[in-house]
């Protein structure tokens, strides 16, 4: 039996991407600081590597969105496995 992918997997990555696009269009540097807190384990690595780069927000948006997709996929897999075992 194959697992159906839920639409909910894409919710948090889409919210992260929309927040990054909004920050880029509005040129809100303080918005990046709030997203750094939301992406904490990954953002520590990204900030150490390239905070002073010109294209930091592009890297942050791309890798942060992938990070949220990974987290949502792992969470969905765990929940669906628990749900099927009961």
PDB file of N, CA, C and O in Angstrom:
ATOM      1  N   UNK A   1       0.837  -1.177   0.000  1.00  0.00           N
ATOM      2  CA  UNK A   1       0.000   0.000   0.000  1.00  0.00           C
ATOM      3  C   UNK A   1       0.887   1.248   0.000  1.00  0.00           C
ATOM      4  O   UNK A   1       1.822   1.341   0.795  1.00  0.00           O
ATOM      5  N   UNK A   2       0.611   2.165  -0.850  1.00  0.00           N
ATOM      6  CA  UNK A   2       1.420   3.382  -0.940  1.00  0.00           C
ATOM      7  C   UNK A   2       0.806   4.485  -0.090  1.00  0.00           C
ATOM      8  O   UNK A   2      -0.408   4.545   0.106  1.00  0.00           O
ATOM      9  N   UNK A   3       1.677   5.354   0.407  1.00  0.00           N
ATOM     10  CA  UNK A   3       1.211   6.489   1.199  1.00  0.00           C
ATOM     11  C   UNK A   3       0.836   7.636   0.276  1.00  0.00           C
ATOM     12  O   UNK A   3       1.545   7.935  -0.685  1.00  0.00           O
ATOM     13  N   UNK A   4      -0.276   8.267   0.577  1.00  0.00           N
ATOM     14  CA  UNK A   4      -0.657   9.474  -0.147  1.00  0.00           C
ATOM     15  C   UNK A   4      -0.037  10.669   0.543  1.00  0.00           C
ATOM     16  O   UNK A   4      -0.088  10.786   1.767  1.00  0.00           O
ATOM     17  N   UNK A   5       0.542  11.547  -0.236  1.00  0.00           N
ATOM     18  CA  UNK A   5       1.138  12.748   0.328  1.00  0.00           C
ATOM     19  C   UNK A   5       0.039  13.735   0.687  1.00  0.00           C
ATOM     20  O   UNK A   5      -0.852  14.029  -0.110  1.00  0.00           O
ATOM     21  N   UNK A   6       0.128  14.225   1.882  1.00  0.00           N
ATOM     22  CA  UNK A   6      -0.858  15.190   2.358  1.00  0.00           C
ATOM     23  C   UNK A   6      -0.492  16.593   1.881  1.00  0.00           C
ATOM     24  O   UNK A   6       0.680  16.915   1.683  1.00  0.00           O
ATOM     25  N   UNK A   7      -1.505  17.402   1.704  1.00  0.00           N
ATOM     26  CA  UNK A   7      -1.301  18.797   1.321  1.00  0.00           C
ATOM     27  C   UNK A   7      -0.651  19.568   2.462  1.00  0.00           C
ATOM     28  O   UNK A   7       0.013  20.577   2.226  1.00  0.00           O
ATOM     29  N   UNK A   8      -0.836  19.104   3.695  1.00  0.00           N
ATOM     30  CA  UNK A   8      -0.299  19.797   4.865  1.00  0.00           C
ATOM     31  C   UNK A   8       1.222  19.817   4.889  1.00  0.00           C
ATOM     32  O   UNK A   8       1.815  20.661   5.561  1.00  0.00           O
ATOM     33  N   UNK A   9       1.862  18.906   4.168  1.00  0.00           N
ATOM     34  CA  UNK A   9       3.328  18.883   4.114  1.00  0.00           C
ATOM     35  C   UNK A   9       3.858  20.181   3.509  1.00  0.00           C
ATOM     36  O   UNK A   9       4.945  20.633   3.868  1.00  0.00           O
ATOM     37  N   UNK A  10       3.114  20.767   2.614  1.00  0.00           N
ATOM     38  CA  UNK A  10       3.579  21.949   1.899  1.00  0.00           C
ATOM     39  C   UNK A  10       3.219  23.263   2.594  1.00  0.00           C
ATOM     40  O   UNK A  10       3.614  24.327   2.116  1.00  0.00           O
ATOM     41  N   UNK A  11       2.489  23.221   3.696  1.00  0.00           N
ATOM     42  CA  UNK A  11       2.032  24.444   4.348  1.00  0.00           C
ATOM     43  C   UNK A  11       3.184  25.254   4.945  1.00  0.00           C
ATOM     44  O   UNK A  11       3.330  26.433   4.623  1.00  0.00           O
ATOM     45  N   UNK A  12       3.999  24.651   5.803  1.00  0.00           N
ATOM     46  CA  UNK A  12       5.086  25.395   6.447  1.00  0.00           C
ATOM     47  C   UNK A  12       6.169  25.839   5.467  1.00  0.00           C
ATOM     48  O   UNK A  12       6.652  26.966   5.575  1.00  0.00           O
ATOM     49  N   UNK A  13       6.571  24.989   4.509  1.00  0.00           N
ATOM     50  CA  UNK A  13       7.532  25.499   3.522  1.00  0.00           C
ATOM     51  C   UNK A  13       6.984  26.667   2.704  1.00  0.00           C
ATOM     52  O   UNK A  13       7.720  27.604   2.393  1.00  0.00           O
ATOM     53  N   UNK A  14       5.717  26.619   2.361  1.00  0.00           N
ATOM     54  CA  UNK A  14       5.115  27.705   1.600  1.00  0.00           C
ATOM     55  C   UNK A  14       5.049  28.986   2.428  1.00  0.00           C
ATOM     56  O   UNK A  14       5.297  30.074   1.908  1.00  0.00           O
ATOM     57  N   UNK A  15       4.721  28.862   3.703  1.00  0.00           N
ATOM     58  CA  UNK A  15       4.714  30.036   4.581  1.00  0.00           C
ATOM     59  C   UNK A  15       6.109  30.640   4.712  1.00  0.00           C
ATOM     60  O   UNK A  15       6.258  31.862   4.722  1.00  0.00           O
ATOM     61  N   UNK A  16       7.121  29.799   4.810  1.00  0.00           N
ATOM     62  CA  UNK A  16       8.496  30.285   4.914  1.00  0.00           C
ATOM     63  C   UNK A  16       8.900  31.009   3.637  1.00  0.00           C
ATOM     64  O   UNK A  16       9.495  32.085   3.693  1.00  0.00           O
ATOM     65  N   UNK A  17       8.585  30.431   2.507  1.00  0.00           N
ATOM     66  CA  UNK A  17       8.932  31.053   1.230  1.00  0.00           C
ATOM     67  C   UNK A  17       8.201  32.381   1.046  1.00  0.00           C
ATOM     68  O   UNK A  17       8.790  33.352   0.572  1.00  0.00           O
ATOM     69  N   UNK A  18       6.932  32.427   1.415  1.00  0.00           N
ATOM     70  CA  UNK A  18       6.176  33.687   1.312  1.00  0.00           C
ATOM     71  C   UNK A  18       6.745  34.757   2.241  1.00  0.00           C
ATOM     72  O   UNK A  18       6.805  35.931   1.877  1.00  0.00           O
ATOM     73  N   UNK A  19       7.161  34.350   3.439  1.00  0.00           N
ATOM     74  CA  UNK A  19       7.765  35.312   4.365  1.00  0.00           C
ATOM     75  C   UNK A  19       9.072  35.857   3.796  1.00  0.00           C
ATOM     76  O   UNK A  19       9.345  37.051   3.912  1.00  0.00           O
ATOM     77  N   UNK A  20       9.877  35.001   3.186  1.00  0.00           N
ATOM     78  CA  UNK A  20      11.144  35.450   2.599  1.00  0.00           C
ATOM     79  C   UNK A  20      10.915  36.386   1.413  1.00  0.00           C
ATOM     80  O   UNK A  20      11.632  37.374   1.258  1.00  0.00           O
ATOM     81  N   UNK A  21       9.936  36.085   0.588  1.00  0.00           N
ATOM     82  CA  UNK A  21       9.621  36.951  -0.548  1.00  0.00           C
ATOM     83  C   UNK A  21       9.105  38.292  -0.053  1.00  0.00           C
ATOM     84  O   UNK A  21       9.470  39.332  -0.602  1.00  0.00           O
ATOM     85  N   UNK A  22       8.264  38.288   0.970  1.00  0.00           N
ATOM     86  CA  UNK A  22       7.756  39.537   1.535  1.00  0.00           C
ATOM     87  C   UNK A  22       8.888  40.377   2.119  1.00  0.00           C
ATOM     88  O   UNK A  22       8.927  41.593   1.932  1.00  0.00           O
ATOM     89  N   UNK A  23       9.797  39.729   2.820  1.00  0.00           N
ATOM     90  CA  UNK A  23      10.938  40.446   3.404  1.00  0.00           C
ATOM     91  C   UNK A  23      11.808  41.046   2.305  1.00  0.00           C
ATOM     92  O   UNK A  23      12.287  42.173   2.435  1.00  0.00           O
ATOM     93  N   UNK A  24      12.012  40.298   1.228  1.00  0.00           N
ATOM     94  CA  UNK A  24      12.844  40.796   0.132  1.00  0.00           C
ATOM     95  C   UNK A  24      12.181  41.962  -0.593  1.00  0.00           C
ATOM     96  O   UNK A  24      12.847  42.943  -0.923  1.00  0.00           O
ATOM     97  N   UNK A  25      10.885  41.866  -0.841  1.00  0.00           N
ATOM     98  CA  UNK A  25      10.189  42.936  -1.561  1.00  0.00           C
ATOM     99  C   UNK A  25      10.058  44.195  -0.711  1.00  0.00           C
ATOM    100  O   UNK A  25      10.156  45.306  -1.231  1.00  0.00           O
ATOM    101  N   UNK A  26       9.837  44.030   0.585  1.00  0.00           N
ATOM    102  CA  UNK A  26       9.664  45.185   1.461  1.00  0.00           C
ATOM    103  C   UNK A  26      10.994  45.699   2.015  1.00  0.00           C
ATOM    104  O   UNK A  26      11.041  46.740   2.670  1.00  0.00           O
ATOM    105  N   UNK A  27      12.057  44.971   1.749  1.00  0.00           N
ATOM    106  CA  UNK A  27      13.402  45.328   2.233  1.00  0.00           C
ATOM    107  C   UNK A  27      13.411  45.500   3.761  1.00  0.00           C
ATOM    108  O   UNK A  27      13.926  46.486   4.288  1.00  0.00           O
ATOM    109  N   UNK A  28      12.836  44.531   4.440  1.00  0.00           N
ATOM    110  CA  UNK A  28      12.775  44.523   5.900  1.00  0.00           C
ATOM    111  C   UNK A  28      13.903  43.669   6.456  1.00  0.00           C
ATOM    112  O   UNK A  28      13.779  42.445   6.518  1.00  0.00           O
ATOM    113  N   UNK A  29      14.978  44.283   6.854  1.00  0.00           N
ATOM    114  CA  UNK A  29      16.079  43.504   7.398  1.00  0.00           C
ATOM    115  C   UNK A  29      15.722  42.924   8.764  1.00  0.00           C
ATOM    116  O   UNK A  29      16.231  41.867   9.138  1.00  0.00           O
ATOM    117  N   UNK A  30      14.861  43.597   9.503  1.00  0.00           N
ATOM    118  CA  UNK A  30      14.473  43.058  10.808  1.00  0.00           C
ATOM    119  C   UNK A  30      13.638  41.786  10.657  1.00  0.00           C
ATOM    120  O   UNK A  30      13.610  40.965  11.573  1.00  0.00           O
ATOM    121  N   UNK A  31      12.968  41.608   9.539  1.00  0.00           N
ATOM    122  CA  UNK A  31      12.193  40.394   9.299  1.00  0.00           C
ATOM    123  C   UNK A  31      13.068  39.168   9.200  1.00  0.00           C
ATOM    124  O   UNK A  31      12.655  38.070   9.574  1.00  0.00           O
ATOM    125  N   UNK A  32      14.282  39.350   8.694  1.00  0.00           N
ATOM    126  CA  UNK A  32      15.211  38.231   8.600  1.00  0.00           C
ATOM    127  C   UNK A  32      15.578  37.735   9.993  1.00  0.00           C
ATOM    128  O   UNK A  32      15.751  36.534  10.204  1.00  0.00           O
ATOM    129  N   UNK A  33      15.696  38.651  10.933  1.00  0.00           N
ATOM    130  CA  UNK A  33      16.056  38.264  12.296  1.00  0.00           C
ATOM    131  C   UNK A  33      14.988  37.363  12.914  1.00  0.00           C
ATOM    132  O   UNK A  33      15.318  36.416  13.628  1.00  0.00           O
ATOM    133  N   UNK A  34      13.720  37.645  12.648  1.00  0.00           N
ATOM    134  CA  UNK A  34      12.656  36.798  13.178  1.00  0.00           C
ATOM    135  C   UNK A  34      12.664  35.421  12.534  1.00  0.00           C
ATOM    136  O   UNK A  34      12.411  34.420  13.205  1.00  0.00           O
ATOM    137  N   UNK A  35      12.948  35.364  11.255  1.00  0.00           N
ATOM    138  CA  UNK A  35      13.013  34.064  10.590  1.00  0.00           C
ATOM    139  C   UNK A  35      14.220  33.256  11.048  1.00  0.00           C
ATOM    140  O   UNK A  35      14.173  32.026  11.069  1.00  0.00           O
ATOM    141  N   UNK A  36      15.281  33.929  11.409  1.00  0.00           N
ATOM    142  CA  UNK A  36      16.450  33.212  11.933  1.00  0.00           C
ATOM    143  C   UNK A  36      16.070  32.464  13.209  1.00  0.00           C
ATOM    144  O   UNK A  36      16.517  31.338  13.425  1.00  0.00           O
ATOM    145  N   UNK A  37      15.255  33.081  14.044  1.00  0.00           N
ATOM    146  CA  UNK A  37      14.801  32.391  15.253  1.00  0.00           C
ATOM    147  C   UNK A  37      13.895  31.205  14.916  1.00  0.00           C
ATOM    148  O   UNK A  37      13.952  30.177  15.591  1.00  0.00           O
ATOM    149  N   UNK A  38      13.081  31.333  13.906  1.00  0.00           N
ATOM    150  CA  UNK A  38      12.173  30.255  13.530  1.00  0.00           C
ATOM    151  C   UNK A  38      12.912  29.063  12.925  1.00  0.00           C
ATOM    152  O   UNK A  38      12.482  27.920  13.082  1.00  0.00           O
ATOM    153  N   UNK A  39      14.009  29.323  12.242  1.00  0.00           N
ATOM    154  CA  UNK A  39      14.781  28.256  11.593  1.00  0.00           C
ATOM    155  C   UNK A  39      16.019  27.890  12.402  1.00  0.00           C
ATOM    156  O   UNK A  39      17.055  27.568  11.821  1.00  0.00           O
ATOM    157  N   UNK A  40      15.935  27.930  13.695  1.00  0.00           N
ATOM    158  CA  UNK A  40      17.104  27.956  14.565  1.00  0.00           C
ATOM    159  C   UNK A  40      18.212  26.934  14.279  1.00  0.00           C
ATOM    160  O   UNK A  40      19.345  27.384  14.110  1.00  0.00           O
ATOM    161  N   UNK A  41      18.022  25.661  14.207  1.00  0.00           N
ATOM    162  CA  UNK A  41      19.216  24.821  14.015  1.00  0.00           C
ATOM    163  C   UNK A  41      19.905  25.091  12.674  1.00  0.00           C
ATOM    164  O   UNK A  41      21.132  25.152  12.607  1.00  0.00           O
ATOM    165  N   UNK A  42      19.135  25.248  11.638  1.00  0.00           N
ATOM    166  CA  UNK A  42      19.713  25.496  10.317  1.00  0.00           C
ATOM    167  C   UNK A  42      20.248  26.914  10.197  1.00  0.00           C
ATOM    168  O   UNK A  42      21.274  27.134   9.553  1.00  0.00           O
ATOM    169  N   UNK A  43      19.579  27.865  10.799  1.00  0.00           N
ATOM    170  CA  UNK A  43      19.984  29.258  10.638  1.00  0.00           C
ATOM    171  C   UNK A  43      21.323  29.561  11.304  1.00  0.00           C
ATOM    172  O   UNK A  43      22.044  30.450  10.850  1.00  0.00           O
ATOM    173  N   UNK A  44      21.668  28.847  12.360  1.00  0.00           N
ATOM    174  CA  UNK A  44      22.989  29.042  12.966  1.00  0.00           C
ATOM    175  C   UNK A  44      24.087  28.742  11.953  1.00  0.00           C
ATOM    176  O   UNK A  44      25.064  29.483  11.845  1.00  0.00           O
ATOM    177  N   UNK A  45      23.921  27.668  11.224  1.00  0.00           N
ATOM    178  CA  UNK A  45      24.878  27.289  10.195  1.00  0.00           C
ATOM    179  C   UNK A  45      24.921  28.324   9.070  1.00  0.00           C
ATOM    180  O   UNK A  45      25.999  28.706   8.616  1.00  0.00           O
ATOM    181  N   UNK A  46      23.763  28.768   8.629  1.00  0.00           N
ATOM    182  CA  UNK A  46      23.708  29.744   7.535  1.00  0.00           C
ATOM    183  C   UNK A  46      24.282  31.099   7.930  1.00  0.00           C
ATOM    184  O   UNK A  46      24.963  31.742   7.132  1.00  0.00           O
ATOM    185  N   UNK A  47      24.014  31.528   9.143  1.00  0.00           N
ATOM    186  CA  UNK A  47      24.522  32.826   9.600  1.00  0.00           C
ATOM    187  C   UNK A  47      26.044  32.781   9.721  1.00  0.00           C
ATOM    188  O   UNK A  47      26.722  33.746   9.371  1.00  0.00           O
ATOM    189  N   UNK A  48      26.579  31.671  10.212  1.00  0.00           N
ATOM    190  CA  UNK A  48      28.031  31.552  10.315  1.00  0.00           C
ATOM    191  C   UNK A  48      28.697  31.585   8.943  1.00  0.00           C
ATOM    192  O   UNK A  48      29.790  32.131   8.791  1.00  0.00           O
ATOM    193  N   UNK A  49      28.041  31.004   7.951  1.00  0.00           N
ATOM    194  CA  UNK A  49      28.654  30.941   6.622  1.00  0.00           C
ATOM    195  C   UNK A  49      28.525  32.221   5.811  1.00  0.00           C
ATOM    196  O   UNK A  49      29.462  32.608   5.112  1.00  0.00           O
ATOM    197  N   UNK A  50      27.377  32.879   5.894  1.00  0.00           N
ATOM    198  CA  UNK A  50      27.228  33.949   4.933  1.00  0.00           C
ATOM    199  C   UNK A  50      26.380  35.129   5.298  1.00  0.00           C
ATOM    200  O   UNK A  50      25.673  35.647   4.434  1.00  0.00           O
ATOM    201  N   UNK A  51      26.405  35.587   6.523  1.00  0.00           N
ATOM    202  CA  UNK A  51      25.584  36.737   6.894  1.00  0.00           C
ATOM    203  C   UNK A  51      25.944  37.974   6.091  1.00  0.00           C
ATOM    204  O   UNK A  51      25.061  38.759   5.744  1.00  0.00           O
ATOM    205  N   UNK A  52      27.210  38.163   5.791  1.00  0.00           N
ATOM    206  CA  UNK A  52      27.653  39.374   5.092  1.00  0.00           C
ATOM    207  C   UNK A  52      27.589  39.255   3.572  1.00  0.00           C
ATOM    208  O   UNK A  52      27.943  40.203   2.871  1.00  0.00           O
ATOM    209  N   UNK A  53      27.151  38.124   3.052  1.00  0.00           N
ATOM    210  CA  UNK A  53      27.025  37.977   1.601  1.00  0.00           C
ATOM    211  C   UNK A  53      25.865  38.809   1.069  1.00  0.00           C
ATOM    212  O   UNK A  53      24.884  39.061   1.770  1.00  0.00           O
ATOM    213  N   UNK A  54      25.999  39.223  -0.172  1.00  0.00           N
ATOM    214  CA  UNK A  54      24.926  40.003  -0.794  1.00  0.00           C
ATOM    215  C   UNK A  54      23.677  39.173  -1.035  1.00  0.00           C
ATOM    216  O   UNK A  54      22.563  39.695  -0.986  1.00  0.00           O
ATOM    217  N   UNK A  55      23.852  37.897  -1.291  1.00  0.00           N
ATOM    218  CA  UNK A  55      22.713  37.042  -1.608  1.00  0.00           C
ATOM    219  C   UNK A  55      22.342  36.126  -0.444  1.00  0.00           C
ATOM    220  O   UNK A  55      21.907  34.994  -0.655  1.00  0.00           O
ATOM    221  N   UNK A  56      22.516  36.615   0.787  1.00  0.00           N
ATOM    222  CA  UNK A  56      22.190  35.814   1.969  1.00  0.00           C
ATOM    223  C   UNK A  56      20.719  35.440   2.002  1.00  0.00           C
ATOM    224  O   UNK A  56      20.388  34.293   2.305  1.00  0.00           O
ATOM    225  N   UNK A  57      19.834  36.366   1.703  1.00  0.00           N
ATOM    226  CA  UNK A  57      18.401  36.077   1.766  1.00  0.00           C
ATOM    227  C   UNK A  57      18.002  35.020   0.736  1.00  0.00           C
ATOM    228  O   UNK A  57      17.111  34.212   1.000  1.00  0.00           O
ATOM    229  N   UNK A  58      18.634  35.013  -0.407  1.00  0.00           N
ATOM    230  CA  UNK A  58      18.349  33.982  -1.407  1.00  0.00           C
ATOM    231  C   UNK A  58      18.731  32.597  -0.887  1.00  0.00           C
ATOM    232  O   UNK A  58      17.960  31.646  -1.017  1.00  0.00           O
ATOM    233  N   UNK A  59      19.917  32.488  -0.300  1.00  0.00           N
ATOM    234  CA  UNK A  59      20.338  31.214   0.282  1.00  0.00           C
ATOM    235  C   UNK A  59      19.444  30.829   1.453  1.00  0.00           C
ATOM    236  O   UNK A  59      19.061  29.669   1.603  1.00  0.00           O
ATOM    237  N   UNK A  60      19.122  31.803   2.267  1.00  0.00           N
ATOM    238  CA  UNK A  60      18.287  31.555   3.437  1.00  0.00           C
ATOM    239  C   UNK A  60      16.890  31.103   3.022  1.00  0.00           C
ATOM    240  O   UNK A  60      16.323  30.196   3.632  1.00  0.00           O
ATOM    241  N   UNK A  61      16.341  31.722   2.004  1.00  0.00           N
ATOM    242  CA  UNK A  61      15.003  31.343   1.535  1.00  0.00           C
ATOM    243  C   UNK A  61      15.008  29.938   0.952  1.00  0.00           C
ATOM    244  O   UNK A  61      14.109  29.144   1.229  1.00  0.00           O
ATOM    245  N   UNK A  62      16.004  29.633   0.159  1.00  0.00           N
ATOM    246  CA  UNK A  62      16.064  28.323  -0.491  1.00  0.00           C
ATOM    247  C   UNK A  62      16.291  27.207   0.526  1.00  0.00           C
ATOM    248  O   UNK A  62      15.521  26.249   0.587  1.00  0.00           O
ATOM    249  N   UNK A  63      17.341  27.334   1.313  1.00  0.00           N
ATOM    250  CA  UNK A  63      17.665  26.273   2.264  1.00  0.00           C
ATOM    251  C   UNK A  63      16.671  26.207   3.416  1.00  0.00           C
ATOM    252  O   UNK A  63      16.388  25.121   3.921  1.00  0.00           O
ATOM    253  N   UNK A  64      16.140  27.342   3.838  1.00  0.00           N
ATOM    254  CA  UNK A  64      15.123  27.342   4.889  1.00  0.00           C
ATOM    255  C   UNK A  64      13.829  26.692   4.444  1.00  0.00           C
ATOM    256  O   UNK A  64      13.195  25.978   5.222  1.00  0.00           O
ATOM    257  N   UNK A  65      13.431  26.926   3.215  1.00  0.00           N
ATOM    258  CA  UNK A  65      12.221  26.298   2.686  1.00  0.00           C
ATOM    259  C   UNK A  65      12.412  24.793   2.568  1.00  0.00           C
ATOM    260  O   UNK A  65      11.507  24.023   2.891  1.00  0.00           O
ATOM    261  N   UNK A  66      13.570  24.378   2.114  1.00  0.00           N
ATOM    262  CA  UNK A  66      13.872  22.938   2.059  1.00  0.00           C
ATOM    263  C   UNK A  66      13.914  22.334   3.463  1.00  0.00           C
ATOM    264  O   UNK A  66      13.478  21.202   3.668  1.00  0.00           O
ATOM    265  N   UNK A  67      14.439  23.092   4.427  1.00  0.00           N
ATOM    266  CA  UNK A  67      14.470  22.637   5.815  1.00  0.00           C
ATOM    267  C   UNK A  67      13.059  22.411   6.347  1.00  0.00           C
ATOM    268  O   UNK A  67      12.793  21.393   6.986  1.00  0.00           O
ATOM    269  N   UNK A  68      12.152  23.357   6.087  1.00  0.00           N
ATOM    270  CA  UNK A  68      10.778  23.199   6.555  1.00  0.00           C
ATOM    271  C   UNK A  68      10.061  22.070   5.844  1.00  0.00           C
ATOM    272  O   UNK A  68       9.220  21.399   6.443  1.00  0.00           O
ATOM    273  N   UNK A  69      10.377  21.847   4.570  1.00  0.00           N
ATOM    274  CA  UNK A  69       9.792  20.711   3.865  1.00  0.00           C
ATOM    275  C   UNK A  69      10.277  19.407   4.485  1.00  0.00           C
ATOM    276  O   UNK A  69       9.491  18.480   4.680  1.00  0.00           O
ATOM    277  N   UNK A  70      11.572  19.334   4.796  1.00  0.00           N
ATOM    278  CA  UNK A  70      12.117  18.141   5.434  1.00  0.00           C
ATOM    279  C   UNK A  70      11.453  17.878   6.778  1.00  0.00           C
ATOM    280  O   UNK A  70      11.065  16.745   7.066  1.00  0.00           O
ATOM    281  N   UNK A  71      11.316  18.916   7.607  1.00  0.00           N
ATOM    282  CA  UNK A  71      10.675  18.757   8.908  1.00  0.00           C
ATOM    283  C   UNK A  71       9.218  18.309   8.769  1.00  0.00           C
ATOM    284  O   UNK A  71       8.758  17.446   9.516  1.00  0.00           O
ATOM    285  N   UNK A  72       8.505  18.890   7.825  1.00  0.00           N
ATOM    286  CA  UNK A  72       7.102  18.515   7.621  1.00  0.00           C
ATOM    287  C   UNK A  72       6.988  17.084   7.116  1.00  0.00           C
ATOM    288  O   UNK A  72       6.079  16.355   7.512  1.00  0.00           O
ATOM    289  N   UNK A  73       7.894  16.683   6.255  1.00  0.00           N
ATOM    290  CA  UNK A  73       7.877  15.322   5.717  1.00  0.00           C
ATOM    291  C   UNK A  73       8.175  14.301   6.816  1.00  0.00           C
ATOM    292  O   UNK A  73       7.510  13.268   6.897  1.00  0.00           O
ATOM    293  N   UNK A  74       9.166  14.581   7.659  1.00  0.00           N
ATOM    294  CA  UNK A  74       9.486  13.683   8.768  1.00  0.00           C
ATOM    295  C   UNK A  74       8.310  13.600   9.733  1.00  0.00           C
ATOM    296  O   UNK A  74       7.929  12.510  10.159  1.00  0.00           O
ATOM    297  N   UNK A  75       7.735  14.746  10.076  1.00  0.00           N
ATOM    298  CA  UNK A  75       6.590  14.751  10.973  1.00  0.00           C
ATOM    299  C   UNK A  75       5.402  13.997  10.399  1.00  0.00           C
ATOM    300  O   UNK A  75       4.736  13.247  11.113  1.00  0.00           O
ATOM    301  N   UNK A  76       5.136  14.190   9.125  1.00  0.00           N
ATOM    302  CA  UNK A  76       4.031  13.482   8.480  1.00  0.00           C
ATOM    303  C   UNK A  76       4.294  11.979   8.445  1.00  0.00           C
ATOM    304  O   UNK A  76       3.383  11.182   8.670  1.00  0.00           O
ATOM    305  N   UNK A  77       5.530  11.594   8.164  1.00  0.00           N
ATOM    306  CA  UNK A  77       5.866  10.168   8.128  1.00  0.00           C
ATOM    307  C   UNK A  77       5.689   9.517   9.491  1.00  0.00           C
ATOM    308  O   UNK A  77       5.151   8.414   9.595  1.00  0.00           O
ATOM    309  N   UNK A  78       6.144  10.203  10.539  1.00  0.00           N
ATOM    310  CA  UNK A  78       5.994   9.653  11.887  1.00  0.00           C
ATOM    311  C   UNK A  78       4.537   9.548  12.294  1.00  0.00           C
ATOM    312  O   UNK A  78       4.111   8.532  12.845  1.00  0.00           O
ATOM    313  N   UNK A  79       3.778  10.591  12.025  1.00  0.00           N
ATOM    314  CA  UNK A  79       2.362  10.573  12.407  1.00  0.00           C
ATOM    315  C   UNK A  79       1.582   9.531  11.618  1.00  0.00           C
ATOM    316  O   UNK A  79       0.738   8.830  12.176  1.00  0.00           O
ATOM    317  N   UNK A  80       1.863   9.427  10.316  1.00  0.00           N
ATOM    318  CA  UNK A  80       1.129   8.442   9.514  1.00  0.00           C
ATOM    319  C   UNK A  80       1.505   7.016   9.897  1.00  0.00           C
ATOM    320  O   UNK A  80       0.655   6.127   9.854  1.00  0.00           O
ATOM    321  N   UNK A  81       2.764   6.778  10.273  1.00  0.00           N
ATOM    322  CA  UNK A  81       3.156   5.453  10.752  1.00  0.00           C
ATOM    323  C   UNK A  81       2.470   5.115  12.067  1.00  0.00           C
ATOM    324  O   UNK A  81       2.015   3.987  12.256  1.00  0.00           O
ATOM    325  N   UNK A  82       2.391   6.076  12.971  1.00  0.00           N
ATOM    326  CA  UNK A  82       1.701   5.854  14.237  1.00  0.00           C
ATOM    327  C   UNK A  82       0.203   5.639  14.016  1.00  0.00           C
ATOM    328  O   UNK A  82      -0.416   4.808  14.680  1.00  0.00           O
ATOM    329  N   UNK A  83      -0.366   6.387  13.091  1.00  0.00           N
ATOM    330  CA  UNK A  83      -1.788   6.285  12.803  1.00  0.00           C
ATOM    331  C   UNK A  83      -2.122   4.919  12.204  1.00  0.00           C
ATOM    332  O   UNK A  83      -3.156   4.336  12.530  1.00  0.00           O
ATOM    333  N   UNK A  84      -1.248   4.403  11.328  1.00  0.00           N
ATOM    334  CA  UNK A  84      -1.485   3.099  10.694  1.00  0.00           C
ATOM    335  C   UNK A  84      -1.281   1.947  11.646  1.00  0.00           C
ATOM    336  O   UNK A  84      -1.899   0.896  11.479  1.00  0.00           O
ATOM    337  N   UNK A  85      -0.419   2.117  12.653  1.00  0.00           N
ATOM    338  CA  UNK A  85      -0.164   1.029  13.594  1.00  0.00           C
ATOM    339  C   UNK A  85      -1.320   0.830  14.574  1.00  0.00           C
ATOM    340  O   UNK A  85      -1.457  -0.241  15.164  1.00  0.00           O
ATOM    341  N   UNK A  86      -2.148   1.856  14.748  1.00  0.00           N
ATOM    342  CA  UNK A  86      -3.286   1.736  15.680  1.00  0.00           C
ATOM    343  C   UNK A  86      -4.481   1.206  15.009  1.00  0.00           C
ATOM    344  O   UNK A  86      -5.524   1.042  15.643  1.00  0.00           O
TER     345      UNK A  86
END
